[in-house]
Amino acid sequence: MSSRIGLTPEQIVEMTGYRRKALQVQALAEMGVPHIVRRDGSPFVSRAVLNNGLAIEEELAPATWIA
């Protein structure tokens, strides 16, 4: 388990597909990923927000029944 509060720059590149900060911010916004833009223009994505967001989405997802 990682002790980092946010995603690493490499993880943000993997998530967005972009290395440029402005394009990362744009991609995160388009995906609806909560983030903060730092003073240097780089995005910060909290692990807690992602983990909690995934849990909430699973709770809200409609049940799929297989007959």
N, C-alpha and C positions, 0 to 999 in steps of 0.2 A: 504494500500500500504506500502511495506517495504522500509525503508530508507537505507538498506544495499546495498552496491555497488555490492557485489558478493553473490553467493549462500552460504548458511550455510553448515557446515560440514555434518549435517544430510541430507540436500537436495542432496549433492553430493553422499552420501551413497545410497539414494533412487534412484538417477539417474543411478548410475553405478552398484549397487548391491553388492559393495565391501566396506569393512571397512579399508583394508590395502591401504596405500597411493600409493604404486607402482602399485597395481592392478587398483586403481581408475584412475591413469594417463594413464595406458594402455587402459582401457575401454573407456575413453574420446577420446583418439587418434583414436581408432577403430571406434567410432561413428562419428568422424569428428567434435567434439565439440572443438572450440577454447578454450585454457586454458593456464595458466602459471604455471610452477612448482616453488613453493617457495623454499627458502633455506632449509627448514625442510623436503622437499620432498612432501608436500601436494599440491594438485592442487587448483588453483584459477580459478573460472569460473565467468565471468562478466555477470550480469543480462542484461546490455545494449547489449552486443554481442549476447546473446541468443534472446532477443526481436527483435533486428534488423535482425538477421539471419532468424528468423521465418517469418518476414514480407517480406524479399527478396525471400524466398522460395515460399511463396504464390503468389508473383508477377510472378515468373518464371514458376510456375506449369502450365501445359497445361490445357486449359478449358475442362471441362467434360460436354458434352451435353447429355441430356436425351430426347429421342424421345417419 
